[in-house]
Amino acid sequence: NNGTISIPSGTWTFNGFAGGFINNGTIIVASGTWTVSTTSFVNNGTITHNGNGWTLASTFVNASVGTVTYAGTALSTSASFSQLGAFDLTGKTIT
């Protein structure tokens, strides 16, 4: 992704991309739960998640140039989670 992806309210599941997904642009999640299921997800851009649920069923890397803003407090991951960029995890629970 080199542009902008806007995800409306409600649950949106991101599947596929056998080689993984790289965000070099902007992803905006309006509300609800966002489930990411792919082999790997690398954020080199900006993610703004205004929802209250985030499930990562893939390896997630917020690269040194990546920025994540998440309004919720709970983040669930079943794979590796690497935070190298800007992502305020204060008050967040990662399970």
DSSP file (Angstrom, degrees, kcal/mol; ACC not computed):
  #  RESIDUE AA STRUCTURE BP1 BP2  ACC     N-H-->O    O-->H-N    N-H-->O    O-->H-N    TCO  KAPPA ALPHA  PHI   PSI    X-CA   Y-CA   Z-CA
    1    1 A N              0   0    0      0, 0.0    23,-3.1     0, 0.0    24,-0.6   0.000 360.0 360.0 360.0 121.6    0.0    0.0    0.0
    2    2 A N        +     0   0    0     22,-0.2     2,-0.1    21,-0.2    21,-0.1   0.346 360.0  44.9-115.1   1.1    1.4    3.3   -1.1
    3    3 A G  S    S-     0   0    0     22,-0.1    23,-2.9    23,-0.1     2,-0.4   0.038 101.9 -59.5-114.9-137.9   -1.8    5.3   -0.8
    4    4 A T  E     -a   26   0A   0     21,-0.2     2,-0.5    -2,-0.1    23,-0.2  -0.973  34.7-166.2-122.1 131.4   -4.6    5.5    1.8
    5    5 A I  E     -a   27   0A   0     21,-2.7    23,-2.9    -2,-0.4     2,-0.5  -0.976   8.3-164.5-113.7 121.1   -6.8    2.6    2.9
    6    6 A S  E     -a   28   0A   0     -2,-0.5    23,-0.2    21,-0.2    21,-0.0  -0.933   0.8-163.7-109.1 123.1   -9.9    3.6    4.9
    7    7 A I  E     -a   29   0A   0     21,-3.4    23,-3.0    -2,-0.5    24,-0.3  -0.920  15.7-138.8-108.0 119.7  -11.7    0.9    6.9
    8    8 A P        -     0   0    0      0, 0.0    23,-0.4     0, 0.0    -1,-0.0  -0.011  38.2 -66.6 -69.8 179.7  -15.2    1.7    8.0
    9    9 A S  S    S+     0   0    0     21,-0.2    23,-0.2    20,-0.1     2,-0.1  -0.185  96.0  44.0 -64.6 159.8  -16.7    0.9   11.3
   10   10 A G  S    S-     0   0    0     -3,-0.1     2,-0.4     2,-0.1    21,-0.2  -0.434 103.7 -32.2  98.0-174.9  -17.3   -2.7   12.3
   11   11 A T        -     0   0    0     21,-0.2     2,-0.4    -2,-0.1    23,-0.2  -0.664  55.9-179.1 -84.4 130.2  -15.2   -5.7   12.0
   12   12 A W  E     -e   34   0B   0     21,-1.7    23,-2.1    -2,-0.4     2,-0.5  -0.990  11.6-155.7-130.8 122.7  -12.9   -5.9    9.0
   13   13 A T  E     -e   35   0B   0     -2,-0.4     2,-0.7    21,-0.2    23,-0.2  -0.871   2.9-154.4-104.5 128.5  -10.6   -8.9    8.4
   14   14 A F  E     +e   36   0B   0     21,-3.3    23,-3.6    -2,-0.5     2,-0.3  -0.888  28.0 168.2-103.1 107.0   -7.5   -8.4    6.4
   15   15 A N  E     +e   37   0B   0     -2,-0.7     2,-0.2    21,-0.2    23,-0.2  -0.750  30.6  19.8-117.7 161.6   -6.6  -11.8    4.8
   16   16 A G        +     0   0    0     21,-0.7    23,-0.5    -2,-0.3     4,-0.2  -0.534  39.1 135.7  94.8-148.2   -4.2  -13.1    2.2
   17   17 A F    >   -     0   0    0     -2,-0.2     3,-3.3    21,-0.1    22,-0.7   0.994  39.7-158.4  53.8  71.4   -1.1  -11.6    0.7
   18   18 A A  T 3  S+     0   0    0      1,-0.3     3,-0.1    20,-0.1    -1,-0.1   0.776  90.5  49.7 -51.2 -32.6    0.9  -14.8    0.9
   19   19 A G  T 3  S-     0   0    0      1,-0.3    -1,-0.3    20,-0.1     2,-0.1   0.375 122.0-105.3 -87.8   4.7    4.1  -12.8    0.7
   20   20 A G    <   -     0   0    0     -3,-3.3     2,-0.4    -4,-0.2    -1,-0.3  -0.301  32.4 -87.8  96.5 175.2    3.0  -10.5    3.4
   21   21 A F  E     -i   41   0C   0     19,-2.8    21,-2.6    -3,-0.1     2,-0.5  -0.991  28.6-163.9-129.8 132.9    1.7   -6.9    3.4
   22   22 A I  E     -i   42   0C   0     -2,-0.4     2,-0.7    19,-0.2    21,-0.2  -0.976   6.9-155.7-119.1 124.2    3.8   -3.7    3.5
   23   23 A N  E     +i   43   0C   0     19,-3.0    21,-3.3    -2,-0.5    22,-0.7  -0.887  27.1 157.6 -99.9 113.9    2.2   -0.4    4.4
   24   24 A N  S    S+     0   0    0    -23,-3.1   -22,-0.2    -2,-0.7    -1,-0.1   0.316  70.3  42.4-109.1   2.4    4.1    2.6    3.0
   25   25 A G  S    S-     0   0    0    -24,-0.6    21,-2.7    20,-0.1     2,-0.4   0.152 102.5 -55.2-116.8-129.7    1.1    4.8    3.1
   26   26 A T  E     -ab   4  46A   0    -23,-2.9   -21,-2.7    19,-0.2     2,-0.4  -0.983  33.6-170.7-130.3 134.0   -1.8    5.4    5.5
   27   27 A I  E     -ab   5  47A   0     19,-2.5    21,-2.8    -2,-0.4     2,-0.5  -0.995   7.7-171.0-122.3 127.6   -4.4    3.0    7.0
   28   28 A I  E     -ab   6  48A   0    -23,-2.9   -21,-3.4    -2,-0.4     2,-0.6  -0.974   7.0-166.5-121.8 119.8   -7.3    4.5    8.9
   29   29 A V  E     -ab   7  49A   0     19,-3.0    21,-3.1    -2,-0.5    22,-0.3  -0.926   6.6-161.4-104.0 114.2   -9.6    2.2   10.9
   30   30 A A        -     0   0    0    -23,-3.0     2,-0.3    -2,-0.6   -21,-0.2   0.917  58.4 -45.8 -65.6 -46.4  -12.7    4.2   11.8
   31   31 A S  S    S+     0   0    0    -23,-0.4    20,-0.3   -24,-0.3    -1,-0.2  -0.967  93.8  51.3-170.6 176.9  -14.0    2.0   14.6
   32   32 A G  S    S-     0   0    0     -2,-0.3    21,-1.4    18,-0.2    20,-1.1  -0.431  90.8 -29.0  84.2-155.2  -14.6   -1.5   15.7
   33   33 A T  E     - f   0  53B   0     19,-0.2   -21,-1.7    18,-0.2     2,-0.5  -0.848  47.5-158.9-108.3 137.0  -12.3   -4.5   15.6
   34   34 A W  E     -ef  12  54B   0     19,-2.4    21,-2.6    -2,-0.4     2,-0.5  -0.970   6.5-168.3-116.8 121.3   -9.5   -5.0   13.0
   35   35 A T  E     -ef  13  55B   0    -23,-2.1   -21,-3.3    -2,-0.5     2,-0.6  -0.948   2.1-165.2-111.4 124.4   -8.2   -8.5   12.4
   36   36 A V  E     +ef  14  56B   0     19,-3.1    21,-3.5    -2,-0.5     2,-0.4  -0.942  12.8 170.4-112.1 119.7   -5.0   -8.9   10.4
   37   37 A S  E     +e   15   0B   0    -23,-3.6   -21,-0.7    -2,-0.6     2,-0.3  -0.880  28.2 108.9-134.1 100.6   -4.3  -12.3    9.1
   38   38 A T  S    S-     0   0    0     -2,-0.4    21,-0.3   -23,-0.2   -21,-0.1  -0.908  78.8 -91.6-155.6 175.2   -1.4  -12.6    6.6
   39   39 A T  S    S-     0   0    0    -22,-0.7    20,-1.2   -23,-0.5     2,-0.3   0.921 104.4  -9.7 -66.3 -41.2    2.1  -14.1    6.7
   40   40 A S  E     - j   0  59C   0    -23,-0.4   -19,-2.8    18,-0.2     2,-0.4  -0.989  56.2-157.0-155.5 151.8    3.7  -10.8    7.8
   41   41 A F  E     -ij  21  60C   0     18,-2.5    20,-2.5    -2,-0.3     2,-0.5  -0.970  11.9-173.3-134.9 115.9    2.6   -7.2    8.1
   42   42 A V  E     -ij  22  61C   0    -21,-2.6   -19,-3.0    -2,-0.4     2,-0.7  -0.945   9.8-155.0-113.6 126.9    5.2   -4.4    8.0
   43   43 A N  E     +ij  23  62C   0     18,-3.1    20,-1.7    -2,-0.5    23,-0.3  -0.894  30.1 153.9-104.6 112.4    4.3   -0.8    8.7
   44   44 A N  S    S+     0   0    0    -21,-3.3   -20,-0.2    -2,-0.7    -1,-0.1   0.300  72.0  41.7-107.8   2.3    6.6    1.8    7.2
   45   45 A G  S    S-     0   0    0    -22,-0.7    22,-2.6    -3,-0.1     2,-0.4   0.077 102.6 -54.1-119.8-133.4    3.8    4.4    7.1
   46   46 A T  E     -bc  26  67A   0    -21,-2.7   -19,-2.5    20,-0.2     2,-0.5  -0.973  35.5-173.0-126.0 131.9    1.0    5.5    9.4
   47   47 A I  E     -bc  27  68A   0     20,-2.6    22,-2.6    -2,-0.4     2,-0.5  -0.993   1.0-175.1-121.8 125.1   -1.8    3.5   11.0
   48   48 A T  E     -bc  28  69A   0    -21,-2.8   -19,-3.0    -2,-0.5     2,-0.7  -0.957   4.7-176.6-119.4 110.4   -4.6    5.3   12.9
   49   49 A H  E     +bc  29  70A   0     20,-3.3    22,-2.8    -2,-0.5    23,-0.4  -0.911  11.1 174.7-112.6 106.3   -6.9    2.8   14.6
   50   50 A N        +     0   0    0    -21,-3.1   -18,-0.2    -2,-0.7   -20,-0.1   0.375  53.4  94.9 -90.9   3.5   -9.9    4.5   16.2
   51   51 A G  S    S-     0   0    0    -20,-0.3    21,-0.4   -22,-0.3   -18,-0.2  -0.005  77.2-122.3 -84.7-168.6  -11.5    1.2   17.2
   52   52 A N  S    S+     0   0    0    -20,-1.1    21,-0.4     1,-0.1    22,-0.3   0.268  84.2  56.0-123.4   9.7  -11.4   -0.9   20.3
   53   53 A G  E     +f   33   0B   0    -21,-1.4   -19,-2.4    19,-0.1     2,-0.4  -0.990  48.8 174.6-147.0 137.3  -10.1   -4.2   19.1
   54   54 A W  E     -fg  34  75B   0     20,-0.7    22,-2.7    -2,-0.3     2,-0.5  -0.941   4.5-175.8-145.4 118.8   -7.1   -5.4   17.2
   55   55 A T  E     -fg  35  76B   0    -21,-2.6   -19,-3.1    -2,-0.4     2,-0.7  -0.969   6.9-164.2-117.7 122.4   -6.1   -9.0   16.5
   56   56 A L  E     +fg  36  77B   0     20,-3.6    22,-2.3    -2,-0.5    23,-0.4  -0.905  14.7 171.8-108.0 106.4   -2.8   -9.7   14.8
   57   57 A A        +     0   0    0    -21,-3.5     2,-0.3    -2,-0.7   -19,-0.2  -0.209  67.1  54.6-102.5  39.6   -2.7  -13.3   13.4
   58   58 A S  S    S-     0   0    0    -21,-0.2    21,-0.4    22,-0.1     2,-0.2  -0.967 102.2 -74.8-158.4 164.5    0.5  -12.5   11.7
   59   59 A T  E     -j   40   0C   0    -20,-1.2   -18,-2.5    -2,-0.3     2,-0.4  -0.523  50.8-159.5 -64.6 133.2    4.0  -11.2   12.4
   60   60 A F  E     -jk  41  81C   0     20,-2.5    22,-2.8    -2,-0.2     2,-0.5  -0.978  14.3-179.3-123.2 130.3    3.8   -7.5   12.9
   61   61 A V  E     -jk  42  82C   0    -20,-2.5   -18,-3.1    -2,-0.4     2,-1.0  -0.973  14.6-163.0-127.9 116.8    6.7   -5.0   12.5
   62   62 A N  E     -jk  43  83C   0     20,-3.0    22,-2.6    -2,-0.5    23,-0.9  -0.854  32.2-143.9 -92.4 100.5    6.2   -1.3   13.1
   63   63 A A    >   -     0   0    0    -20,-1.7     3,-2.3    -2,-1.0    23,-0.3  -0.019  25.7 -94.5 -65.4 169.3    9.4   -0.2   11.4
   64   64 A S  T 3  S+     0   0    0      1,-0.3    -1,-0.1    21,-0.2   -20,-0.1   0.743 128.8  45.9 -58.9 -24.7   11.6    2.7   12.6
   65   65 A V  T 3  S+     0   0    0    -22,-0.1    -1,-0.3    20,-0.1     2,-0.2   0.425  95.2 105.4 -95.9  -0.1    9.8    5.0   10.2
   66   66 A G    <   -     0   0    0     -3,-2.3    20,-2.7   -23,-0.3     2,-0.4  -0.511  50.8-162.2 -86.3 149.2    6.3    3.7   11.1
   67   67 A T  E     -cd  46  86A   0    -22,-2.6   -20,-2.6    18,-0.2     2,-0.4  -0.998   6.8-175.4-130.9 128.9    3.7    5.5   13.3
   68   68 A V  E     -cd  47  87A   0     18,-2.9    20,-0.6    -2,-0.4     2,-0.4  -0.989   7.1-175.1-126.1 132.3    0.8    3.8   15.0
   69   69 A T  E     -c   48   0A   0    -22,-2.6   -20,-3.3    -2,-0.4     2,-0.4  -0.996  10.0-179.2-122.5 124.0   -2.0    5.4   16.9
   70   70 A Y  E     -c   49   0A   0     -2,-0.4   -20,-0.2    18,-0.2   -18,-0.1  -0.981  19.2-166.3-130.9 120.6   -4.5    3.1   18.6
   71   71 A A        +     0   0    0    -22,-2.8   -21,-0.1    -2,-0.4   -19,-0.1   0.758  68.0  81.3 -75.8 -26.0   -7.5    4.2   20.6
   72   72 A G        -     0   0    0    -21,-0.4   -20,-0.1   -23,-0.4    -2,-0.1  -0.042  69.5-142.2 -74.6 179.4   -8.2    0.8   22.2
   73   73 A T  S    S+     0   0    0    -21,-0.4    20,-3.7     1,-0.1     2,-0.5   0.550  76.1  68.5-118.0 -15.0   -6.5   -0.8   25.1
   74   74 A A  E     + h   0  93B   0    -22,-0.3   -20,-0.7    18,-0.2     2,-0.4  -0.923  49.7 175.3-117.1 132.1   -6.3   -4.5   24.1
   75   75 A L  E     -gh  54  94B   0     18,-2.9    20,-2.2    -2,-0.5     2,-0.4  -0.995  11.7-161.3-132.8 125.9   -4.2   -5.9   21.3
   76   76 A S  E     +g   55   0B   0    -22,-2.7   -20,-3.6    -2,-0.4     2,-0.4  -0.907  11.2 178.2-111.3 133.3   -4.0   -9.7   20.7
   77   77 A T  E     -g   56   0B   0     -2,-0.4   -20,-0.2   -22,-0.2     4,-0.1  -0.995  23.3-174.1-135.8 141.8   -1.2  -11.3   18.8
   78   78 A S  S    S+     0   0    0    -22,-2.3     2,-0.2    -2,-0.4   -21,-0.1   0.243  78.1  38.5-113.2  10.2   -0.5  -14.9   17.9
   79   79 A A  S    S-     0   0    0    -23,-0.4   -20,-0.1   -21,-0.4     2,-0.1  -0.687 106.3 -46.6-140.6-167.2    2.9  -14.2   16.3
   80   80 A S        -     0   0    0     -2,-0.2   -20,-2.5     1,-0.0     2,-0.4  -0.384  45.2-159.1 -74.3 149.7    5.9  -12.0   16.8
   81   81 A F  E     -k   60   0C   0    -22,-0.2     2,-0.5    -4,-0.1   -20,-0.2  -0.985   7.9-174.5-131.5 117.3    5.4   -8.3   17.5
   82   82 A S  E     -k   61   0C   0    -22,-2.8   -20,-3.0    -2,-0.4     2,-0.7  -0.965   6.1-168.5-119.8 123.2    8.2   -5.8   16.9
   83   83 A Q  E     +k   62   0C   0     -2,-0.5   -20,-0.1   -22,-0.2     4,-0.1  -0.902  29.5 141.9-112.8 102.9    7.9   -2.2   17.8
   84   84 A L        +     0   0    0    -22,-2.6   -21,-0.2    -2,-0.7    -1,-0.1   0.522  62.9  45.7-115.6 -13.4   10.7   -0.1   16.4
   85   85 A G  S    S-     0   0    0    -23,-0.9     2,-0.7     1,-0.1   -18,-0.2   0.063 108.0 -43.6-108.2-144.5    8.9    3.1   15.4
   86   86 A A  E     +d   67   0A   0    -20,-2.7   -18,-2.9   -23,-0.3     2,-0.2  -0.840  69.2 136.0 -97.1 114.5    6.4    5.4   17.1
   87   87 A F  E     -d   68   0A   0     -2,-0.7     2,-0.8   -20,-0.2   -18,-0.1  -0.729  44.2-143.5-159.0 101.5    3.6    3.5   18.9
   88   88 A D        +     0   0    0    -20,-0.6   -18,-0.2    -2,-0.2    -2,-0.1  -0.587  20.9 177.4 -74.1 109.7    2.6    4.6   22.4
   89   89 A L    >   +     0   0    0     -2,-0.8     3,-2.2     2,-0.1     2,-0.2   0.286  30.3 134.8 -96.8   8.8    1.8    1.4   24.2
   90   90 A T  T 3  S+     0   0    0      1,-0.3     3,-0.1     3,-0.0    -2,-0.0  -0.416  81.1   6.9 -60.5 126.6    1.0    3.1   27.5
   91   91 A G  T 3  S+     0   0    0      1,-0.3     2,-0.3    -2,-0.2    -1,-0.3   0.502 102.7 125.9  78.1   4.7   -2.1    1.6   29.0
   92   92 A K    <   -     0   0    0     -3,-2.2     2,-0.5   -18,-0.0    -1,-0.3  -0.744  50.1-148.5 -96.2 144.0   -2.3   -1.1   26.3
   93   93 A T  E     -h   74   0B   0    -20,-3.7   -18,-2.9    -2,-0.3     2,-0.6  -0.962  10.6-165.6-111.8 122.4   -2.5   -4.8   27.1
   94   94 A I  E      h   75   0B   0     -2,-0.5   -18,-0.2   -20,-0.2   -20,-0.1  -0.936 360.0 360.0-110.5 122.3   -0.8   -7.1   24.6
   95   95 A T              0   0    0    -20,-2.2   -19,-0.2    -2,-0.6    -1,-0.1   0.364 360.0 360.0-122.5 360.0   -1.7  -10.8   24.9
